[in-house]
Amino acid sequence: MPGSSAVRDVSLRVTVAAPFRQRGTRRMGQSEFVVALSLDRDWFSPDQAKRLVDVAVGEGLVGREDDKLVATFDPTAVEVPDDFTPEDAMLRERSPFERVLERLVDAGHEKQTAVARINELQRELAVSVEAAAVVYARRNGVDVGDAADRALAALTEE
């Protein structure tokens, strides 16, 4: 179901763009970002807003430079509807496996078939499911650049 991941991505982008648009900048301190989401907009608690920072960094929407959060996209190009309210589900960061699977589904692969093939590959290669997913995606011509980096990082942390 490619639509649900696309909706989540758009909703996350809108949520992240809002504080930057509100301040008219692409750089701001994390505390300023948290205040904009929790107190100014009343979308999240301060702890949830901090969690959203981690998710946004993980998704590549925000980078960290010199103790500032920096939008990696143009926030002014994102429309924030007046009645927009983000969903709590976006506070959960997707695993590298989920990211690769999403890319495969978005590229037209059937989800159940991809999962079955990834599981087979995992057994054959004796690697983590994340590594098997990256190999499967690459063998099928699906670009998973940042997810591959995250899978590699997960392998080295174990």
Contacts in CASP RR format, 6 or more apart in sequence:
PFRMAT RR
TARGET T0000
AUTHOR 0000-0000-0000
METHOD contacts of the structure
MODEL  1
MPGSSAVRDVSLRVTVAAPFRQRGTRRMGQSEFVVALSLDRDWFSPDQAK
RLVDVAVGEGLVGREDDKLVATFDPTAVEVPDDFTPEDAMLRERSPFERV
LERLVDAGHEKQTAVARINELQRELAVSVEAAAVVYARRNGVDVGDAADR
ALAALTEE
1 105 0 8 1.000
1 111 0 8 1.000
2 102 0 8 1.000
2 105 0 8 1.000
2 106 0 8 1.000
2 108 0 8 1.000
5 102 0 8 1.000
5 105 0 8 1.000
5 106 0 8 1.000
6 106 0 8 1.000
8 89 0 8 1.000
8 90 0 8 1.000
9 59 0 8 1.000
11 86 0 8 1.000
11 87 0 8 1.000
11 90 0 8 1.000
12 55 0 8 1.000
12 56 0 8 1.000
12 59 0 8 1.000
12 61 0 8 1.000
12 86 0 8 1.000
12 90 0 8 1.000
13 61 0 8 1.000
13 73 0 8 1.000
13 78 0 8 1.000
14 78 0 8 1.000
14 79 0 8 1.000
14 80 0 8 1.000
14 81 0 8 1.000
14 84 0 8 1.000
14 86 0 8 1.000
15 37 0 8 1.000
15 43 0 8 1.000
15 52 0 8 1.000
15 86 0 8 1.000
15 90 0 8 1.000
16 52 0 8 1.000
16 56 0 8 1.000
16 61 0 8 1.000
16 62 0 8 1.000
16 71 0 8 1.000
16 75 0 8 1.000
17 71 0 8 1.000
17 73 0 8 1.000
17 75 0 8 1.000
17 78 0 8 1.000
17 80 0 8 1.000
18 36 0 8 1.000
18 37 0 8 1.000
18 41 0 8 1.000
18 75 0 8 1.000
18 80 0 8 1.000
18 84 0 8 1.000
19 28 0 8 1.000
19 32 0 8 1.000
19 33 0 8 1.000
19 36 0 8 1.000
19 37 0 8 1.000
19 40 0 8 1.000
20 26 0 8 1.000
20 28 0 8 1.000
20 71 0 8 1.000
20 75 0 8 1.000
21 75 0 8 1.000
21 76 0 8 1.000
21 78 0 8 1.000
21 80 0 8 1.000
22 36 0 8 1.000
22 40 0 8 1.000
23 32 0 8 1.000
23 36 0 8 1.000
24 75 0 8 1.000
24 76 0 8 1.000
26 70 0 8 1.000
26 71 0 8 1.000
26 74 0 8 1.000
26 75 0 8 1.000
27 65 0 8 1.000
27 68 0 8 1.000
27 69 0 8 1.000
27 70 0 8 1.000
27 71 0 8 1.000
28 36 0 8 1.000
28 68 0 8 1.000
28 69 0 8 1.000
29 67 0 8 1.000
29 68 0 8 1.000
29 69 0 8 1.000
30 50 0 8 1.000
30 53 0 8 1.000
30 67 0 8 1.000
30 68 0 8 1.000
30 69 0 8 1.000
33 49 0 8 1.000
33 53 0 8 1.000
33 69 0 8 1.000
34 46 0 8 1.000
34 49 0 8 1.000
34 50 0 8 1.000
34 53 0 8 1.000
35 46 0 8 1.000
37 43 0 8 1.000
37 44 0 8 1.000
37 49 0 8 1.000
37 52 0 8 1.000
38 44 0 8 1.000
38 45 0 8 1.000
38 46 0 8 1.000
38 48 0 8 1.000
38 49 0 8 1.000
39 46 0 8 1.000
43 49 0 8 1.000
43 85 0 8 1.000
43 86 0 8 1.000
44 52 0 8 1.000
44 86 0 8 1.000
44 91 0 8 1.000
48 88 0 8 1.000
48 91 0 8 1.000
51 91 0 8 1.000
52 90 0 8 1.000
52 91 0 8 1.000
53 62 0 8 1.000
53 69 0 8 1.000
54 93 0 8 1.000
55 90 0 8 1.000
55 91 0 8 1.000
55 92 0 8 1.000
55 93 0 8 1.000
56 62 0 8 1.000
56 69 0 8 1.000
57 63 0 8 1.000
57 64 0 8 1.000
57 69 0 8 1.000
58 93 0 8 1.000
59 93 0 8 1.000
59 94 0 8 1.000
60 72 0 8 1.000
60 146 0 8 1.000
61 71 0 8 1.000
61 72 0 8 1.000
61 73 0 8 1.000
62 69 0 8 1.000
62 70 0 8 1.000
62 71 0 8 1.000
62 72 0 8 1.000
63 69 0 8 1.000
63 70 0 8 1.000
63 71 0 8 1.000
63 72 0 8 1.000
64 70 0 8 1.000
94 102 0 8 1.000
95 130 0 8 1.000
96 130 0 8 1.000
96 133 0 8 1.000
96 134 0 8 1.000
96 147 0 8 1.000
96 148 0 8 1.000
96 150 0 8 1.000
96 151 0 8 1.000
96 154 0 8 1.000
97 118 0 8 1.000
97 129 0 8 1.000
97 130 0 8 1.000
97 133 0 8 1.000
97 151 0 8 1.000
99 144 0 8 1.000
99 146 0 8 1.000
99 147 0 8 1.000
99 150 0 8 1.000
100 130 0 8 1.000
100 133 0 8 1.000
100 134 0 8 1.000
100 136 0 8 1.000
100 137 0 8 1.000
100 142 0 8 1.000
100 144 0 8 1.000
100 147 0 8 1.000
100 148 0 8 1.000
100 151 0 8 1.000
101 111 0 8 1.000
101 114 0 8 1.000
101 115 0 8 1.000
101 118 0 8 1.000
101 133 0 8 1.000
103 137 0 8 1.000
103 142 0 8 1.000
103 143 0 8 1.000
103 144 0 8 1.000
103 147 0 8 1.000
104 111 0 8 1.000
104 114 0 8 1.000
104 133 0 8 1.000
104 136 0 8 1.000
104 137 0 8 1.000
104 140 0 8 1.000
104 142 0 8 1.000
105 111 0 8 1.000
105 114 0 8 1.000
107 140 0 8 1.000
107 141 0 8 1.000
107 142 0 8 1.000
109 140 0 8 1.000
109 142 0 8 1.000
114 136 0 8 1.000
117 136 0 8 1.000
118 129 0 8 1.000
118 132 0 8 1.000
118 133 0 8 1.000
118 136 0 8 1.000
119 129 0 8 1.000
119 132 0 8 1.000
121 132 0 8 1.000
121 135 0 8 1.000
121 136 0 8 1.000
122 128 0 8 1.000
122 129 0 8 1.000
122 131 0 8 1.000
122 132 0 8 1.000
125 131 0 8 1.000
125 132 0 8 1.000
125 135 0 8 1.000
127 135 0 8 1.000
127 155 0 8 1.000
128 151 0 8 1.000
128 154 0 8 1.000
128 155 0 8 1.000
128 158 0 8 1.000
130 150 0 8 1.000
130 151 0 8 1.000
130 154 0 8 1.000
130 155 0 8 1.000
131 151 0 8 1.000
131 152 0 8 1.000
131 155 0 8 1.000
133 144 0 8 1.000
133 147 0 8 1.000
133 151 0 8 1.000
134 144 0 8 1.000
134 147 0 8 1.000
134 148 0 8 1.000
134 151 0 8 1.000
137 143 0 8 1.000
137 144 0 8 1.000
137 147 0 8 1.000
138 144 0 8 1.000
138 148 0 8 1.000
END
